Amino acid sequence: MRAGIDGPVTFRARHVVPMTGPPIEGGCVGLDHGRLVGVGRRCTAGRTVDFGDAIVLPGLVNAHTHLEFSGLERPLVADGGLPGWISHVVALRRGRTAGTDDREHAIAAGIAESAAAGVTTIGEIATAVARSAGPAAACRVRVFREALGLSDIASREVPRTVARDVARLQSSGACVGVSPHAPYSVAASLGRSVLQEARRRGIPAAMHLAESPAEAELIDHGSGPFRDLLESLGAWPDVAPQLLPAADWISLLARGPRGLVVHGTFLDDPALARLARHRRRLAAVVCPRTTQRLAGRLPPLQRFRGAGVRVAVGTDSRASNPDLSVLGECRALVDGGLAGPEEALRMATRDGAWALGFERLAGVLAAGRPADLVVLRPSRAWSDPHEAALDPTTQVVATLRAGRLVHGTLDLATAGSSRSRSR
């Protein structure tokens, strides 16, 4: 992580977008000792850095990703939909050489790429404890320790392993959570044990739900593409496990302090009604480009909105996505006619922070909060800063987490290179 800013400083820009109210034209943010000390039109913190025709936003929140795949140059083949794609994921994992640092390097690369894309907060799904996603990372990371298994042995042993890793992460100062993987890969007894551990420790939980119609076929009839996949991988036990539908998992997630329903592309009406009933504790997380690739459609944002459910945005991973750009996910929602720019950015900031349990630390620009922010420079004239932020030609000038520069530059010669206030 790069050095912090020396002494108090005020950033000025054509627009400051606090996400607590309307954009502030000719706005400023004051920083001191890693925290925001003022947001508005007048700030008096130390020296001034004028970014000219730029936009200051809260640091972006990637509410769901798998950083272990960040070393991939292109997404994995998606033939056969989600079950077919998973077969390639398993082959990739099984092909890794034991004892190498490939996974650590990939996670570190993913965090660096995220910071370069304006992200300061990440919800990371982890199959094992990783040093590179600890408290000293460039981004604030909530590490959800993943659990999966369908056998009786897994139901006994995996919860103990998860509890041990969660304790290790907490003792190192990391922010943690748990993640029973999905209804097709987690036996009911295993998932209940892991979620009980989350409730005991008061930590969030996340689960992939209703990603594919094949999921319901497996749960309802014990057959279909997922059954074929699991048998081919040697993961289907001799005694069929008890599997729960999405609605039951939603009820279990809602017993904890915060729960994330990831994807939810094919949630049926009873499951959606249960999600709506528990919306004070649960959020949906959508990954538009991954859903488009693996399910052939965009997320059901209108259904979530109609149910009053808070929605956050994630990138999933480079195994299903060309990059880790949260702004790219927002553009996919806007281009698909599912959301306006302001709503998409709210999902990528304030609502994402809430989903991860970081609503007091991230997602908005407000005095007293950590100075997590991103400075964007559009390449063309604009009037609406939300639209300008999502323009694909807009560049990230600087990303700061808790007042520390984690990407870009604060050099005045660069920051003030365009000082005109053209409308």
C-alpha positions in Angstrom: 0.0 0.0 0.0 1.3 3.5 -0.8 2.1 6.2 1.7 -0.7 8.3 3.2 -1.2 11.9 2.5 1.1 14.2 4.5 -1.2 16.5 6.6 -4.7 17.8 5.9 -5.7 18.4 2.3 -8.7 19.6 0.3 -9.7 18.1 -3.0 -11.7 20.2 -5.4 -13.5 19.0 -8.5 -16.2 20.1 -10.9 -18.6 17.6 -9.2 -18.5 15.9 -5.9 -21.1 13.0 -5.7 -21.5 12.1 -2.1 -24.3 9.5 -2.6 -26.1 11.0 0.4 -27.8 13.7 -1.7 -27.5 15.4 -5.1 -24.2 16.1 -6.7 -22.3 19.2 -5.5 -21.2 21.3 -8.4 -17.9 23.1 -7.7 -17.6 20.8 -4.6 -14.8 19.8 -2.3 -13.8 17.1 0.2 -11.5 17.7 3.1 -9.2 14.9 4.4 -7.2 14.7 7.5 -5.6 11.6 9.2 -7.3 9.3 6.8 -10.8 10.6 7.4 -13.1 13.0 5.7 -13.5 16.3 7.6 -15.7 18.1 5.2 -17.9 17.6 2.2 -19.6 20.5 0.4 -18.7 23.7 -1.4 -16.4 25.0 1.3 -13.6 22.9 2.9 -10.7 24.3 4.8 -8.4 21.3 5.3 -4.8 22.3 4.6 -3.5 22.6 1.1 -5.7 22.3 -1.9 -5.5 19.9 -4.8 -7.7 21.0 -7.7 -8.6 18.2 -10.0 -10.4 20.6 -12.4 -13.0 19.0 -14.7 -13.2 15.8 -12.6 -15.7 13.9 -10.5 -15.1 12.7 -6.9 -17.2 9.6 -5.9 -17.1 7.4 -2.9 -14.8 4.5 -3.4 -16.6 1.8 -5.4 -17.8 -1.4 -3.8 -17.4 -4.8 -5.5 -19.8 -6.8 -3.3 -19.1 -10.2 -4.8 -16.0 -11.6 -6.5 -13.6 -14.6 -6.5 -10.1 -13.1 -6.7 -8.4 -16.4 -7.0 -9.1 -16.3 -10.8 -7.6 -12.8 -11.3 -4.6 -14.3 -13.1 -6.7 -15.4 -16.1 -6.3 -13.4 -19.3 -9.8 -14.3 -20.5 -12.9 -15.9 -19.1 -13.3 -19.7 -19.2 -15.4 -21.3 -21.9 -19.1 -21.1 -21.0 -20.5 -24.0 -23.1 -23.2 -25.9 -21.4 -24.3 -22.9 -19.3 -23.4 -22.8 -15.6 -22.8 -26.6 -15.1 -20.5 -26.7 -18.2 -18.6 -23.6 -17.0 -18.2 -25.1 -13.5 -16.6 -28.2 -15.0 -13.9 -25.9 -16.4 -13.5 -24.1 -13.0 -13.0 -27.5 -11.3 -10.4 -28.6 -13.9 -8.6 -25.3 -13.3 -8.5 -25.8 -9.6 -7.4 -29.4 -9.8 -4.7 -28.5 -12.2 -3.0 -26.1 -9.9 0.4 -27.3 -8.5 0.3 -27.9 -4.8 2.5 -25.6 -2.8 2.8 -22.8 -5.4 1.9 -19.2 -4.8 -0.3 -18.9 -7.9 -3.4 -18.3 -5.9 -1.8 -15.7 -3.7 -0.4 -13.9 -6.7 -3.8 -13.9 -8.4 -5.5 -12.4 -5.4 -2.9 -9.7 -5.0 -3.3 -9.0 -8.8 -7.1 -8.8 -8.4 -6.8 -6.3 -5.5 -4.4 -4.1 -7.5 -6.7 -4.3 -10.6 -9.7 -3.4 -8.4 -7.9 -0.3 -6.9 -7.0 0.8 -10.5 -10.7 0.6 -11.3 -11.7 2.8 -8.4 -12.7 0.1 -6.0 -11.9 0.4 -2.3 -14.1 -2.3 -0.8 -14.5 -5.9 -1.8 -16.6 -8.9 -0.9 -14.3 -11.8 -1.5 -15.3 -15.5 -1.7 -12.3 -17.5 -0.4 -11.8 -21.2 -0.7 -8.9 -20.9 1.8 -7.3 -18.3 3.9 -5.2 -15.9 1.9 -2.5 -13.5 3.3 -2.9 -11.1 0.4 -6.5 -10.2 1.3 -5.7 -9.2 4.9 -6.1 -5.8 6.7 -3.0 -4.3 4.9 -4.5 -4.8 1.4 -5.0 -1.8 -0.9 -8.8 -2.4 -0.6 -11.0 -3.1 2.4 -11.9 -6.8 2.0 -14.6 -8.8 3.6 -13.4 -12.4 3.3 -16.3 -14.9 3.0 -14.8 -18.3 3.8 -16.5 -20.6 1.4 -17.8 -24.1 2.3 -19.1 -26.9 0.1 -19.7 -30.6 0.2 -22.5 -33.1 -0.1 -21.3 -36.1 1.8 -21.8 -36.9 5.5 -18.0 -36.7 6.0 -18.0 -33.1 4.6 -20.9 -32.2 6.8 -18.9 -33.2 9.8 -15.4 -31.9 8.8 -16.0 -28.8 6.7 -17.7 -26.7 9.4 -14.8 -27.3 11.7 -12.3 -26.2 9.0 -14.4 -23.1 8.3 -14.6 -22.2 12.0 -10.9 -22.6 12.4 -10.1 -20.4 9.3 -12.7 -17.7 10.4 -11.0 -17.6 13.8 -7.6 -17.2 12.2 -8.8 -14.4 10.0 -10.4 -12.6 12.8 -7.3 -12.9 15.0 -5.3 -11.3 12.2 -7.7 -8.3 12.1 -9.4 -9.3 8.9 -13.1 -8.6 8.3 -14.8 -12.0 7.8 -17.9 -13.8 6.7 -19.0 -17.3 5.6 -20.3 -18.6 2.3 -22.1 -21.9 1.9 -21.5 -22.2 -1.8 -24.8 -23.0 -3.5 -27.9 -25.3 -3.1 -26.4 -27.8 -5.6 -23.1 -28.1 -3.8 -24.0 -27.8 -0.1 -25.8 -30.5 1.9 -28.4 -29.1 4.2 -26.6 -30.2 7.4 -23.3 -28.6 6.3 -24.9 -25.3 5.3 -26.9 -25.1 8.6 -23.7 -25.6 10.6 -21.7 -23.0 8.8 -24.6 -20.4 9.1 -24.9 -21.2 12.7 -21.2 -20.3 13.1 -21.9 -17.0 11.4 -24.7 -16.2 13.8 -22.6 -17.2 16.8 -19.8 -14.8 15.7 -22.2 -12.1 14.4 -20.7 -12.0 10.9 -22.3 -11.8 7.4 -23.0 -14.7 5.2 -23.3 -15.0 1.4 -24.7 -17.7 -0.9 -25.1 -18.2 -4.6 -28.8 -18.9 -5.2 -31.0 -19.6 -8.2 -28.2 -19.2 -10.8 -29.6 -21.7 -13.3 -32.9 -23.6 -13.9 -30.8 -26.8 -13.5 -30.5 -26.0 -9.8 -34.2 -26.5 -9.2 -34.2 -29.7 -11.3 -31.5 -31.2 -9.1 -33.3 -30.1 -5.8 -36.8 -31.1 -6.9 -36.0 -34.3 -8.8 -32.4 -35.3 -8.1 -31.6 -35.2 -11.8 -30.4 -33.0 -14.6 -27.1 -31.3 -15.7 -26.0 -30.7 -12.1 -26.5 -34.4 -11.1 -24.5 -35.4 -14.2 -21.7 -32.9 -13.4 -21.4 -33.9 -9.8 -21.3 -37.6 -10.7 -18.6 -36.9 -13.3 -16.5 -35.1 -10.7 -17.0 -37.8 -8.1 -18.8 -35.3 -5.8 -22.2 -37.1 -5.7 -22.3 -39.3 -2.6 -23.7 -42.9 -2.6 -26.5 -41.8 -0.3 -28.3 -38.8 -1.8 -27.9 -35.7 0.4 -30.7 -33.5 1.6 -30.7 -30.4 -0.5 -32.7 -27.3 0.2 -34.4 -24.9 -2.2 -33.5 -21.2 -2.4 -36.4 -20.1 -0.2 -35.2 -22.2 2.7 -31.7 -20.9 2.3 -33.0 -17.4 2.3 -34.7 -18.0 5.7 -31.5 -19.4 7.1 -29.4 -16.5 5.8 -31.9 -14.1 7.4 -31.1 -15.4 10.9 -27.7 -13.8 10.8 -26.9 -10.1 11.1 -26.5 -9.6 7.3 -27.0 -11.9 4.4 -26.2 -11.7 0.6 -28.2 -13.5 -2.0 -25.8 -13.7 -4.9 -27.3 -13.7 -8.4 -30.9 -14.8 -7.7 -31.5 -14.9 -11.5 -34.1 -17.6 -11.4 -35.7 -17.1 -7.9 -39.3 -18.3 -7.9 -42.1 -16.2 -6.4 -42.0 -17.9 -2.9 -38.2 -17.3 -2.7 -38.5 -13.7 -3.8 -41.4 -13.1 -1.3 -39.2 -14.5 1.5 -36.3 -12.3 0.4 -38.6 -9.3 0.5 -39.8 -10.3 4.0 -36.3 -10.2 5.3 -35.0 -7.2 3.3 -33.9 -5.4 6.5 -31.2 -8.1 6.8 -30.7 -9.3 3.3 -29.5 -7.8 0.1 -29.3 -9.2 -3.5 -26.0 -9.0 -5.3 -26.0 -9.0 -9.1 -23.1 -9.6 -11.5 -24.6 -8.5 -14.8 -21.9 -9.5 -17.3 -21.4 -12.9 -15.7 -25.1 -13.6 -15.6 -25.4 -12.6 -19.3 -22.5 -14.9 -20.1 -23.6 -18.0 -18.1 -27.4 -17.6 -18.1 -28.0 -15.7 -21.4 -29.9 -12.9 -19.7 -29.4 -9.9 -17.4 -30.3 -10.0 -13.7 -34.0 -9.6 -12.7 -33.4 -6.1 -11.3 -37.0 -5.1 -11.8 -38.2 -8.0 -9.6 -35.8 -7.1 -6.9 -36.8 -3.4 -7.1 -40.5 -4.3 -7.0 -39.9 -6.4 -3.9 -38.2 -3.5 -2.1 -34.9 -5.4 -1.9 -31.6 -3.6 -1.7 -29.3 -4.5 -4.6 -25.5 -4.4 -4.8 -23.2 -5.0 -7.7 -20.3 -7.5 -8.1 -17.9 -8.6 -10.8 -17.9 -12.3 -9.9 -14.4 -13.2 -11.3 -12.2 -13.2 -14.3 -13.2 -16.8 -14.9 -16.6 -15.4 -16.1 -15.8 -11.8 -16.8 -13.2 -9.9 -18.9 -12.2 -7.6 -16.0 -13.0 -6.5 -12.5 -14.6 -3.2 -13.4 -17.5 -2.3 -11.2 -18.2 0.6 -13.5 -18.4 -1.9 -16.3 -21.1 -3.8 -14.4 -23.0 -0.6 -13.9 -22.8 0.2 -17.7 -24.2 -3.2 -18.5 -27.3 -2.5 -16.3 -27.7 1.0 -17.9 -27.1 -0.2 -21.4 -29.6 -3.0 -20.8 -32.3 -0.6 -19.8 -32.5 -2.0 -16.3 -31.3 1.0 -14.3 -30.4 4.7 -14.7 -26.9 5.9 -14.1 -27.6 7.3 -10.6 -29.3 4.1 -9.4 -26.5 1.9 -10.8 -23.9 4.0 -9.0 -25.9 3.8 -5.8 -25.8 0.0 -6.1 -22.0 0.2 -6.6 -21.4 2.4 -3.5 -23.9 2.9 -0.7 -26.0 -0.3 -1.2 -22.9 -2.4 -1.7 -21.4 -1.1 1.5 -24.6 -2.0 3.3 -24.6 -5.5 1.9 -21.1 -6.2 3.2 -21.9 -4.7 6.6 -19.6 -1.7 6.0 -22.3 1.0 5.9 -20.5 3.0 8.6 -17.2 2.8 6.8 -17.8 3.0 3.0 -20.2 3.8 0.3 -20.8 7.6 0.9 -18.8 10.7 1.3 -19.6 12.2 4.7 -17.6 13.9 7.5 -16.2 11.5 10.0 -16.1 8.6 7.5 -12.8 7.0 6.3 -11.5 8.9 3.2 -12.4 6.2 0.7 -12.9 7.9 -2.7 -12.2 7.7 -6.4 -11.4 10.7 -8.7 -12.7 10.3 -12.3 -11.8 12.4 -15.3 -14.2 12.3 -18.2 -12.8 12.8 -21.7 -15.8 14.8 -23.0 -18.1 17.5 -21.9 -21.0 16.5 -19.6 -23.8 17.9 -17.5 -24.8 14.8 -15.5 -21.9 13.5 -13.4 -23.6 10.1 -13.0 -23.7 9.6 -16.8 -20.1 10.9 -17.1 -18.9 8.5 -14.5 -20.2 5.6 -16.5 -18.8 6.8 -19.9 -16.4 4.1 -21.0 -13.8 6.7 -21.9 -13.8 8.2 -18.4 -10.5 7.5 -16.6 -9.6 6.8 -13.0 -7.2 9.5 -11.8 -6.7 8.4 -8.2 -8.1 5.9 -5.7 -7.8 6.5 -2.0 -8.6 4.1 0.8 -8.7 5.6 4.3 -6.7 8.6 3.0 -4.0 6.4 1.5 -3.3 6.6 -2.3 -3.7 3.1 -3.6 -3.8 3.9 -7.3 -3.0 6.9 -9.5 -1.5 10.2 -8.7 -2.2 13.3 -6.7 0.5 15.3 -8.5 -0.8 18.8 -9.0 0.6 19.0 -12.5 -1.5 16.1 -13.4 -4.5 16.8 -11.2 -4.9 20.3 -12.4 -4.1 19.8 -16.1 -7.7 20.5 -17.1 -9.1 23.4 -15.0 -11.8 24.7 -17.3 -15.4 24.5 -16.1 -16.9 23.9 -19.5 -20.6 22.9 -19.3 
